[in-house]
Amino acid sequence: MEDVPEGTGSQQSLAELLDILDLERIEVNIFRGRSPEGGPQRIFGGQVAGQALVAAGRTVPEDRPVHSLHAYFLRPGDPTVPVVYNVDRIRDGRSFTTRRVTAIQHGKAIFALSASFHRAEAGLEHQAAMPDVPPPEELPTARERLTRLFDTLPASVNWHPIELRPVGPLSVETAHNPDLRSQQNLVWLRTERPLPDDPLLHVCLMTYASDMTLLDTVVRAHGRTMDDIAMASLDHAMWFHRPFRADEWLLYAQDTPRASGAHGLARGLVYTRSGELVCSVVQEGLLRL
């Protein structure tokens, strides 16, 4: 969700998020990251995924951007202690570079990521069409819509420095009106403020943001909210097709093809406002009533 209005609780600033993604290098292939103060009781999944990708990217030449990542959330992260990221240099080929990153706390792995980097090449071109949606300027922010619904916003809401403008109903609205329920979830997003011209940073911020609304897509299809479902990300995969900027509007078009056995699957396609497909996402989560 978006930043909270003044006086409604703590929020993480964009400057703090950028600082959190700027890992400390403590050895050639070992990095250390921290969590924001006053945050949730466990580390946000997008944070550890973004930090792991930062660690991997800092061991790869700049002319080889990341094109895919596959990750597993193994244990809940403890936000009160640092996370150590150990990078394994699996392969350095002529056109592909592969890295494996393990995030460790209290002597145990809490997260594992494999990432592939590829130098730019020409090839076949096609893409799925972008959904026809209103532009972000015509939509209220998530903060504005929640403020209309609640006199006091829940203290448990974990606010991020990512501006969200949902196209359709919020999950709290689908919980009270079955006619609003859908297996689709369309959200415009961008960072609150402009970012430096660092391609890896923009990719890592999209990795962070990609975990914010995916599982909500599953529960809203059933008229549920995060207050009555115990949710946890299990695995996460992303493919990066084209360079993009996380500080410019991106449409996150999400859907959920299946939920069963306490598992829910969600997918997302990320478009620039000009209609270019720049990223694809798939995540499975644990969903317990």
Phi, psi and omega in degrees: 000173185275179182292147182278144173298158181302137176088002182250013177133177183282154175219152178267125181280159177298322179300320179292320178297317178297324178292322180293326179281347179272083188292152174273128178270118182251350173201178184304315183241020182234131182231158180230134178233161179234173178246159179292148176285145178072020180273198181290174184284345173224156185294133175299132184301322179297331179293310182292327176293316178295318179294320179296322178291325174301313180300315179296314184296332181283358175251011185237142177302148185295338182277007176238090179288156178290138176243344176199155172215149177224129189219154175233132173270114190263320180216155174298140179272144180265112184286353183272350180231156179295160174251130178260129181249117180257118183262127176254119182277086187295314185204140171233092182265186182289331180231340181242145174231134182238136178229146173238132183236133175243126177264129188235135170221142179053034176078007182232150177286129177252346186199143178225134183225138169243133181227142179242135181241144187215132176290151185297136176219155175276152180186194179294153182225125165197165179202159172288144182288145177288138176300151179275106184226160175295150176293156185299329181297338180269001185244143173287159177284163175300322178299314181297319181291320178291324179297326177291329184274330186233136174292318177234123181288143182303135179293339182282350181294129181264105185273141182238156178279039177245124179278125180245136174230092181295141178277320182255197182291154173281160181298326179294333177281321178292334179294334183255353182220099182302333181293342181271352185289141183206155175271009177245154180211112183248126184220129167277140179213156173191164174288157183297326186224165179300154183242161173296162181275068179238105184305321180296322179298317181295321178294318181293325177290325175292324175299317176301309185290334184296339182270359189281325188233358186297307182290334174299330177300324181288311186290327181293334177294340180251010180070027179254168174231172180292349179282336182243014176229131172273115186241146174208133175291136179256305176216161191210133179224143180220146174233129182254116188265326184213153173298150179205171177244129179282350177265008172244154187301131175233136176267121179259097182268108187245151173212168180229108183280342187196143168218129179192156175057035181068014176245146174227136181250133178227147180232156178212141172242133184249123183242146166287165182292344175277355175099009181274127177283118186245345185201144174235144187223142171222138178216142169245140180229159174270127184230109182243132179290000000 
